[in-house]
């Protein structure tokens, strides 16, 4: 049997590693290819107003550009004291896309005077799977979501994660998600939940 190829629609090396680890642990037997292996494909602008819109936009665009099924996500941090922001702007909160350290420090600065009891937050992930459009222009795509609630620390802790992981403590935990092992993080994380929810969809659309 030929093993299907699926493109991971991200250039973030941390996400590629995490995607591959979570999908493999869920028993999905496919060949995962990073979009960075297609250097002629430009980045997809995240113009959606929601995580789901951005994830779907990236998955469908990359599927059509490569001719392969694609998995994409859009995820971020929603902070209660910031009225749900950074939200879909999480990756570019400081003004430059992908500057994790600057984004994290800006959020901490904005919460400097916010007491512990008001530092609630949640991580949200929308994960999308899309097939290339068929000859009639019809495109099949699905989007699922995962979220994990918690609170934010006053200082970063841990080095295992990325993004806002060093300041996020899941509800019921004592460690930040950057202090957890990859397996511990995957078991509870927003991205782990969303990607696991995609697995039966991928099996239905690709492996049947």
C-alpha positions in Angstrom: 0.0 0.0 0.0 1.3 3.5 -0.9 1.6 5.7 2.1 -0.1 9.0 1.5 1.8 12.3 1.7 0.4 15.2 3.7 1.9 18.7 3.8 2.2 20.4 7.1 1.3 24.0 6.3 3.8 25.7 8.6 7.4 26.9 8.4 7.7 27.0 12.2 10.2 24.2 13.0 8.8 23.8 16.5 5.3 23.2 15.1 6.5 20.8 12.4 8.1 18.7 15.1 5.0 18.9 17.3 2.6 18.1 14.5 4.6 15.1 13.5 4.9 13.8 17.0 1.2 14.2 17.9 -0.1 12.7 14.6 2.4 9.7 14.8 1.4 9.1 18.5 -2.3 9.0 17.3 -1.4 6.1 15.0 -1.7 8.0 11.7 0.4 6.2 9.1 1.3 8.9 6.5 4.4 10.7 5.1 4.5 14.2 6.6 6.1 16.8 4.5 6.9 20.3 5.7 5.8 23.2 3.4 9.4 24.4 3.6 10.2 21.7 1.1 8.2 23.7 -1.4 10.4 26.9 -1.5 8.5 28.4 -4.4 5.2 28.6 -2.4 4.8 32.0 -0.7 3.6 32.4 2.9 -0.2 32.5 3.3 -1.3 35.7 4.8 -3.5 35.1 7.9 -6.3 37.5 7.0 -9.1 35.7 8.8 -10.9 37.1 11.9 -10.9 33.8 13.7 -8.5 30.9 14.3 -10.8 28.6 12.3 -10.8 31.0 9.3 -7.0 31.3 9.3 -6.4 27.5 9.7 -8.8 26.7 6.8 -7.3 29.4 4.6 -3.8 28.0 5.1 -4.8 24.4 4.6 -6.8 25.0 1.4 -4.2 27.3 -0.1 -1.3 24.9 0.6 -3.3 21.9 -0.7 -4.0 23.6 -3.9 -0.5 25.0 -4.3 1.2 21.6 -3.7 -1.5 19.2 -5.1 -1.3 17.3 -1.8 -3.6 17.1 1.2 -2.6 19.6 3.8 -2.9 20.1 7.6 -2.7 23.6 9.0 -3.4 25.2 12.3 -3.9 28.7 13.7 -3.4 29.0 17.4 -2.9 31.6 20.1 -3.3 32.9 23.6 -6.5 34.5 24.8 -6.0 36.5 28.0 -9.0 37.4 30.2 -7.5 40.7 31.4 -6.8 41.8 27.8 -10.3 41.1 26.6 -9.3 37.9 24.8 -6.3 39.4 23.1 -3.7 38.7 21.6 -6.0 36.0 20.1 -5.4 35.7 16.3 -2.7 38.3 16.6 -0.7 36.1 19.1 2.2 35.4 16.7 2.7 39.1 15.8 1.5 40.8 19.0 4.8 42.8 19.3 4.5 43.9 15.7 6.8 41.3 14.0 5.5 37.9 13.1 7.2 35.0 15.0 9.2 37.0 17.5 8.3 34.7 20.5 10.5 36.5 23.1 9.1 40.0 22.2 5.5 38.8 22.1 5.9 37.1 25.5 7.5 40.1 27.1 4.9 42.5 25.7 2.1 40.4 27.3 3.9 40.3 30.6 4.4 44.0 30.5 0.7 44.6 29.8 -0.2 42.4 32.8 2.5 43.9 35.1 -0.1 45.3 37.6 -2.7 42.5 37.2 -2.9 40.3 40.3 -2.7 36.5 40.2 -6.4 36.0 40.6 -7.1 38.0 37.4 -4.5 36.4 35.2 -6.7 33.7 33.6 -6.1 32.7 30.0 -6.6 30.0 27.5 -4.7 28.5 24.6 -6.9 28.0 21.5 -6.0 26.0 18.4 -8.0 25.5 15.2 -6.6 22.7 13.0 -7.7 22.2 9.4 -7.4 19.5 6.9 -7.9 20.1 3.2 -7.8 18.1 0.0 -6.8 19.8 -3.3 -9.7 21.1 -5.3 -11.1 18.7 -7.8 -11.5 19.2 -11.5 -14.8 21.0 -10.9 -13.2 23.4 -8.4 -14.9 21.7 -5.4 -12.7 21.5 -2.3 -13.1 19.4 0.7 -11.9 20.7 4.1 -12.6 20.3 7.7 -11.8 22.3 10.8 -11.7 21.3 14.5 -10.7 23.1 17.6 -9.1 22.5 20.9 -8.5 24.6 24.0 -6.9 24.5 27.4 -7.6 26.8 30.3 -5.1 28.1 32.7 -3.4 31.2 34.1 -0.3 33.3 33.4 2.8 33.6 35.6 4.7 36.8 36.4 8.0 35.5 34.9 8.8 32.9 32.2 9.6 29.4 33.4 10.9 26.4 31.5 12.6 25.8 28.2 10.7 22.9 26.6 8.0 24.9 24.8 7.8 27.8 22.5 5.6 30.9 22.0 3.8 31.7 25.3 4.4 28.3 26.8 6.9 29.6 29.5 4.2 31.8 31.1 1.1 29.5 30.8 0.2 27.2 33.7 -2.7 24.8 32.8 -5.6 24.6 35.3 -4.8 22.0 37.9 -1.0 22.0 37.1 1.9 23.5 38.9 4.2 23.7 35.9 4.1 25.9 32.9 3.7 24.2 29.5 7.4 24.9 28.9 8.3 22.9 32.0 6.3 19.8 30.9 7.8 17.0 28.8 6.7 16.9 25.2 4.5 13.9 26.0 2.9 15.6 29.0 2.3 18.8 27.0 0.8 16.9 24.0 -1.6 15.0 26.3 -3.3 18.3 27.4 -2.4 20.9 24.9 -4.8 22.8 22.6 -2.8 21.7 19.6 -2.8 18.1 20.8 -6.5 18.1 21.2 -7.2 19.6 17.8 -4.8 17.4 15.9 -6.0 14.3 17.5 -9.6 15.3 16.5 -8.3 15.6 12.9 -7.0 12.0 12.8 -10.3 10.3 12.1 -11.2 12.9 9.5 -7.9 12.3 7.7 -8.4 8.6 7.9 -11.9 9.0 6.4 -10.9 11.3 3.6 -7.5 9.9 2.7 -7.0 6.4 4.0 -10.3 4.7 3.2 
